[in-house]
Amino acid sequence: MTSYFLRTLFVHTAGTRLVLDGDAVRALRDEAPPRRLPLNAIDSIAVLSGIDVSTPLLTRCAEDGRTIAILSRYGKPRAIIEGPTSGRGRLRRLQYESHFDTSRRDALARSIVAGKIRQMAWALKQWARDAEATAATQLQQAAAALQQDHASLADIGRLQALGVEGAASRRYFECFPVALKVGDFPGRQRRPPPDPVNAVLSFLYSMTRLAVHGATHAAGLDPYCGFLHGDRDGQPSLVLDLMEEFRPEADRLTVSLFNRRQPRDEHFETSLTGAVSLTDVGREIVMNAWHQHRKQETRLRSAQMLVPNAAIPILQANLLANSLRSRSSYTAHELVVR
């Protein structure tokens, strides 16, 4: 296993052109020396608006099953480019059947929400370990409340599960200022982010979304047919479903970055509307931390071996695909054993 396992190539400097160079991608920009990276070291490419991607590179990535995402300056996906999806008819038929089966869809929605709540509770407990006594007590109490939310999911419908998830998330984010040792956090706000912490959260959620989208595509699932989120034109509902299980990982990385004082004031810029976004240097800092996180290996309750964080969305997407094929229950992302 190489250090490039499931690496996202992120290009954010306006005026850059990406071209296909044999079995590699080459980045060209004005007078800067060109950079070259083997395609087999990349599982996805993310670019900001203003980056030119050549047609041969787009075609090659689509043929290889490599996802290309075009993002806004705040990290929101504006377009996702992926290859053909041949040979997946039976799995997708089963996916659609489960989507329209109310009982089955409710069960899958409950499993996804349960997974997110477990991960949020685990994050609060981890933060409590490094907190002072008063803060630790507050975090532990919030974790206990989330466990009660988890228990309330039994035999409820999808819309009720969404309500439980919303209430649990609000309780969770109320504890964010306690976990953060530096920086102000006015609460989760995303359209657009009004402060540095929300800007980093939004950016890392976009990277999570890209990773999950690629995982659902690789597993043969339809990214636009989900179980928890509703049906809306252009909304990849299944991607948003599976993302819920991984949002707390982005949260933990955000808290870690700010507590280590890596993003500083000069790494953010504020528009005339008050929207806050990362600068080029700020994005490099966050992306480097993201790549390091994805390379780290961890042990899951359901696995007998160490698994890179980058592989977990793929494991979960395939686990969901297998549950659809066998019409069995789906087990969401389990707590990590440290």
Secondary structure as GFF3:
##gff-version 3
##sequence-region A 1 338
A	DSSP	beta_strand	8	11	.	.	.	ID=ss1
A	DSSP	beta_strand	17	21	.	.	.	ID=ss2
A	DSSP	beta_strand	24	29	.	.	.	ID=ss3
A	DSSP	beta_strand	32	38	.	.	.	ID=ss4
A	DSSP	three_ten_helix	39	41	.	.	.	ID=ss5
A	DSSP	beta_strand	44	48	.	.	.	ID=ss6
A	DSSP	beta_strand	52	53	.	.	.	ID=ss7
A	DSSP	alpha_helix	55	64	.	.	.	ID=ss8
A	DSSP	beta_strand	67	71	.	.	.	ID=ss9
A	DSSP	beta_strand	77	81	.	.	.	ID=ss10
A	DSSP	alpha_helix	89	100	.	.	.	ID=ss11
A	DSSP	alpha_helix	102	129	.	.	.	ID=ss12
A	DSSP	alpha_helix	133	151	.	.	.	ID=ss13
A	DSSP	alpha_helix	158	174	.	.	.	ID=ss14
A	DSSP	alpha_helix	176	179	.	.	.	ID=ss15
A	DSSP	alpha_helix	196	219	.	.	.	ID=ss16
A	DSSP	alpha_helix	237	243	.	.	.	ID=ss17
A	DSSP	alpha_helix	247	259	.	.	.	ID=ss18
A	DSSP	three_ten_helix	265	267	.	.	.	ID=ss19
A	DSSP	beta_strand	268	270	.	.	.	ID=ss20
A	DSSP	beta_strand	276	278	.	.	.	ID=ss21
A	DSSP	alpha_helix	280	295	.	.	.	ID=ss22
A	DSSP	beta_strand	297	300	.	.	.	ID=ss23
A	DSSP	beta_strand	306	308	.	.	.	ID=ss24
A	DSSP	three_ten_helix	309	311	.	.	.	ID=ss25
A	DSSP	alpha_helix	312	326	.	.	.	ID=ss26
A	DSSP	beta_strand	336	337	.	.	.	ID=ss27
###
